[in-house]
Amino acid sequence: MLVIGSGPNGLTAACRLARAGLSVLVLEAAEHPGGGLATVEATLPGFLHDTCAGFVTFRDSVPFRELALPVDWGLAEIMSTHPAPDGSVAAVSTDLALSERHFGDPEDGRAFAELARFHARVEPAVLDFLGPLPAVRPAFAIGPADGLRLARAYASSSGAFARRTFRSEAARRVFPAMGLHVDVGPDDAFGMPLCWMLTLRATTAGFAVPRGGMAAVGRALLADLTAHGGEVRCGARVARVEVRRGTASAVVLVGGERIEARRAIVATTHARSLFLELVEQGALPSTVVGSVRRFRPGWGTFKVDYALSGPVPWADELSRRSAVVHVGHSVDELARFTSQVRSGALPDRPYLVVGQQSLVDPSRAPEGQHTLYAYTHAPSTPDPTAHPGGWAAWRDRLADAVGARIEELAPGFGERVLGRAIRDPGDLERGNANLIGGDLGGGSNAWHHSLVLRPTPLAFRYRTPIRGLYLGSSSTHPGPGVHGMCGWNASGQVLADL
Ligand SMILES: Cc1cc2nc3c(=O)[nH]c(=O)nc-3n(C[C@H](O)[C@H](O)[C@H](O)COP(=O)(O)OP(=O)(O)OC[C@H]3O[C@@H](n4cnc5c(N)ncnc54)[C@H](O)[C@@H]3O)c2cc1C
């Protein structure tokens, strides 16, 4: 068995196949395994930064449960805060009483706590939708009344849902901010499922922080794989998948080495790479090629990591205890950010996901000091008329705007910065071929690229039109995130077919 890529999906796929007794070789382009599970000293010695994923919402996903990964998970007291300079804040916590007390205003607090209790009741059935589609059993398990309530919420844009559910701006900015982890803007039709899942999962499972860094999750998966006879080969970029008589027969590495695929190949590359670059021309039906060409990329991601002499001096006291702080002061501001990025402009007031892993895991920084993780979105390539010189000319300015937004909420932040590392969309893609244009979502997460439409309705169950070739990256259902479900589902399909 060959698996291409050693991110969370490649490794869960490989572990499942190896545990089934198959001989598994994982081919990884980078010099280190793990893909999005990476932790490095990006700024200064002794400061450990997660280069991609920082938080795990699904540490109880099917693969993580089945593999019983020995990861030491940490949880902050608060998962997410949404502060603004006017002193208003909404906080999302596994402690519902805390969220109820701090969610904009008392009435919004009660409304949020009621939503969270409803979610906790339906969550087991909702999580079953992360398995292979179509998901008939969970649809029946939810029942008509709860199903209707969910359907009404899911059919909304996050902005519309927020406006009709909450009265205060602090409460209203929470759900739309979660959609902007990927490319789901506040006014986007059917934007709510992802916003619902990220916000309300934070009240049940939390945003977990692996002690030692996200790389610890990769090491645990790798240990499971090798314990079952599997192997990862790094520095092995697959350039081509050979197809003979409609069956995937081998891969060819950059450099020319050919490796025979005796049973099957599970690619955890981006869908566009597999279907439009790696597979030989003419081996795929033109309908599939056309459909994958229409699989829109998500936005670019722009990341800044900081080494700090102390914790961030947030004016809002709750934010000093939160794993993640979202910066975006109103639904209107988030909508403006969305339209700027979509138009090719660099955002002047960037929305931010700010991660404070070292609050939970002191091993990330020297004693008393801290790391800080911040990302925003930006066009993969800025509009050349407005931004001549491209990223080389603009990356420092956007990083300054990121710092200014934190400073606005945490006066004195700049004085604590010992070092910063910037990665623009091009840097991200150069580090990991799956991050095309710096898109962290494996392709757009708009509704028309979700569920059975992901990456194309012609290949949504991990099989491709080529016998023995499967796709199991975040370009497939259920999409991005460190849950390993895409790879796990794909290898389940391989085992069923074998
Ligand atoms: C800045 C950033 C922040 C994020 N934050 C979070 C977060 O907090 N929580 C969360 O859950 N998710 C987060 N994510 C998303 C998460 O990292 C991804 O959804 C997840 O890693 C996808 O897993 P994957 O296995 O499909 O792909 P990846 O993890 O991207 O791994 C793919 C691997 O395949 C390799 N590869 C690609 N092409 C080839 C080839 N031709 N030959 C050989 N190898 C190849 C790549 O080198 C890479 O190692 C974030 C991502 C980014 C970039």
The ligand as a Tripos MOL2 file, in Angstrom:
@<TRIPOS>MOLECULE
LIG
   53    58     1     0     0
SMALL
NO_CHARGES

@<TRIPOS>ATOM
      1 C1         -1.7850   28.3710    9.4800 C.3       1 LIG1
      2 C2         -2.7010   27.1860    9.6770 C.ar      1 LIG1
      3 C3         -3.4360   27.0890   10.8550 C.ar      1 LIG1
      4 C4         -4.2760   25.9880   11.0760 C.ar      1 LIG1
      5 N1         -4.9260   25.8750   12.2760 N.ar      1 LIG1
      6 C5         -5.6430   24.7620   12.5450 C.ar      1 LIG1
      7 C6         -6.1170   24.5110   13.8520 C.ar      1 LIG1
      8 O1         -5.8580   25.2630   14.7980 O.2       1 LIG1
      9 N2         -6.8450   23.3760   14.0640 N.ar      1 LIG1
     10 C7         -7.0950   22.4850   13.0610 C.ar      1 LIG1
     11 O2         -7.7690   21.4780   13.3110 O.2       1 LIG1
     12 N3         -6.6110   22.6720   11.8070 N.ar      1 LIG1
     13 C8         -5.8830   23.7810   11.5350 C.ar      1 LIG1
     14 N4         -5.3230   23.9470   10.2980 N.ar      1 LIG1
     15 C9         -5.6910   23.0190    9.2110 C.3       1 LIG1
     16 C10        -4.9780   21.6740    9.3120 C.3       1 LIG1
     17 O3         -3.5940   21.8700    9.4760 O.3       1 LIG1
     18 C11        -5.2600   20.8820    8.0330 C.3       1 LIG1
     19 O4         -6.6500   20.8220    7.7930 O.3       1 LIG1
     20 C12        -4.7130   19.4640    8.1200 C.3       1 LIG1
     21 O5         -3.3300   19.4640    8.3840 O.3       1 LIG1
     22 C13        -4.9920   18.7280    6.8150 C.3       1 LIG1
     23 O6         -4.4360   17.4360    6.9020 O.3       1 LIG1
     24 P1         -3.9710   16.6210    5.5930 P.3       1 LIG1
     25 O7         -3.3690   15.3880    6.0800 O.co2     1 LIG1
     26 O8         -5.1300   16.5440    4.6410 O.co2     1 LIG1
     27 O9         -2.9010   17.5620    4.8860 O.3       1 LIG1
     28 P2         -1.5420   18.1760    5.4390 P.3       1 LIG1
     29 O10        -1.5050   18.1820    6.9150 O.co2     1 LIG1
     30 O11        -1.3770   19.4680    4.7290 O.co2     1 LIG1
     31 O12        -0.4490   17.1440    4.9380 O.3       1 LIG1
     32 C14        -0.2370   16.8850    3.5850 C.3       1 LIG1
     33 C15         1.1560   16.2990    3.4310 C.3       1 LIG1
     34 O13         1.2790   15.7980    2.0950 O.3       1 LIG1
     35 C16         2.5700   16.1430    1.6210 C.3       1 LIG1
     36 N5          2.5150   16.1580    0.1540 N.ar      1 LIG1
     37 C17         1.7910   16.9800   -0.6390 C.ar      1 LIG1
     38 N6          1.9860   16.6810   -1.9250 N.ar      1 LIG1
     39 C18         2.8500   15.6400   -1.9540 C.ar      1 LIG1
     40 C19         3.4360   14.8770   -2.9990 C.ar      1 LIG1
     41 N7          3.1840   15.1270   -4.3010 N.pl3     1 LIG1
     42 N8          4.2880   13.8640   -2.6660 N.ar      1 LIG1
     43 C20         4.5660   13.5750   -1.3640 C.ar      1 LIG1
     44 N9          4.0370   14.2930   -0.3390 N.ar      1 LIG1
     45 C21         3.1880   15.3000   -0.6320 C.ar      1 LIG1
     46 C22         2.8440   17.5000    2.2240 C.3       1 LIG1
     47 O14         4.2390   17.7810    2.2590 O.3       1 LIG1
     48 C23         2.2510   17.3230    3.6260 C.3       1 LIG1
     49 O15         3.2020   16.8400    4.5470 O.3       1 LIG1
     50 C24        -4.4420   25.0130   10.0640 C.ar      1 LIG1
     51 C25        -3.6950   25.1040    8.8810 C.ar      1 LIG1
     52 C26        -2.8260   26.1790    8.6970 C.ar      1 LIG1
     53 C27        -2.0120   26.2480    7.4360 C.3       1 LIG1
@<TRIPOS>BOND
     1     1     2 1
     2     2     3 ar
     3     2    52 ar
     4     3     4 ar
     5     4     5 ar
     6     4    50 ar
     7     5     6 ar
     8     6     7 ar
     9     6    13 1
    10     7     8 2
    11     7     9 ar
    12     9    10 ar
    13    10    11 2
    14    10    12 ar
    15    12    13 ar
    16    13    14 ar
    17    14    15 1
    18    14    50 ar
    19    15    16 1
    20    16    17 1
    21    16    18 1
    22    18    19 1
    23    18    20 1
    24    20    21 1
    25    20    22 1
    26    22    23 1
    27    23    24 1
    28    24    25 2
    29    24    26 1
    30    24    27 1
    31    27    28 1
    32    28    29 2
    33    28    30 1
    34    28    31 1
    35    31    32 1
    36    32    33 1
    37    33    34 1
    38    33    48 1
    39    34    35 1
    40    35    36 1
    41    35    46 1
    42    36    37 ar
    43    36    45 ar
    44    37    38 ar
    45    38    39 ar
    46    39    40 ar
    47    39    45 ar
    48    40    41 1
    49    40    42 ar
    50    42    43 ar
    51    43    44 ar
    52    44    45 ar
    53    46    47 1
    54    46    48 1
    55    48    49 1
    56    50    51 ar
    57    51    52 ar
    58    52    53 1
@<TRIPOS>SUBSTRUCTURE
     1 LIG1         1 GROUP 0 **** ****
